């Protein structure tokens, strides 16, 4: 039982760190597309890890099933919403900044 508790708390802590890094990315990244990229990936991963940790804490109950359904919903809607926001921005005429100096050999 102690292994499950340790794994659960590790997932909760990892998920919290992912969410904090995603929030920091929204504040620090330079343009709109970079910001939604950070939020789309890190928050989905953070919430996924936290929900998995909560599922371990809940044991095999109806609560775990509900948390699993929320996890599936978040995993589908998070990236879909990010994609929709990026498409809407492109449709509105907002283009990501391109650096003319960079080429694949400079990366």
N, C-alpha and C positions, 0 to 999 in steps of 0.2 A: 504494500500500500504506500510505503514511503517513496518508492520509485515513481509511482503514478503522480503523487503530489509534487515531487521534484520536477518531473517532466512537465506537469501542468503549469507550475510557476515559471519554469524556463520559457515555455511558450507564451505565457501572459507577458512576461518581461520583454521577450523578443518582439512580440506584436506591438507593445507600447513603444519600443524604440523605433520600429519601422514607421509607426504613425507620427512620432515626433520628427523623424528625419523628413517625412513627406511634408509636414507642416513647415519645417525649416526651408525645404525646397521651394514651396510656394512663396515664401518671403524673399529668398535669396537669388533664385534663378532669373535670368535676364528677360526672357520673352514669354509670351503666352503659351506657345507650344511646349516649351521646356517645362513650364509650370504644370500644365495638365498632364504631361508625361510622368512627372514625379508623383503627382497625386494619384493618377490612375494605377500605377504599379505599386508604389509603396503603401498606400492606404489599403488597397485590396489585399496585399500580402500581410499587412499588420492586422487587419480585422480577421483575416483567415487564421492567423496564428492565435489571436486572442480567443476566437470562438472555439478553436480546437482545444485550447487549454481549458476553457470552460466546460467543454464536452467531457474532458477527462475528469474534471472535478465533479460533474453531475452523475457519473456512472452510467449504467445502461437503464435509463428511464425515459419517460415521455419528454422530459426537458431536453435530453440529448438529441432526440429526434427533431424537436423544434429548432434547436440550435443548428443541427445539420441542414435543415431546410433553409434557415436564414443564411447559412454559409453558401449554399448553392445559389441562392438568390443574389447575394453580394458578388459572388464570383462571375455571375452572368451580367448583372446590371452595371457594375463598376467599369469594366473595360468598354462596354457598349455605350455608356454615357460619355466616357472620355472620347471615344471615336466620334460620337454625334457632335460633341462640342468642337472637335477639330474640323470636322466636315463643315459645320456651320460657319466657323471662322474663315475657312478657305472660300466658302460660297459667298461670304460677305466681302471678299477681296483682301482679307488680311493674309499676308504671306510670311512664312518664317524668314528671318534674316539669313542671308547666305554670305559666307565669307569667301570672296573671290581668290584669296591667297591660298586657301587650303586645297590640296589635291590628295588623292589616295596615298601618294608616296610620302606626304608630310605627316600622316597620321601615326 
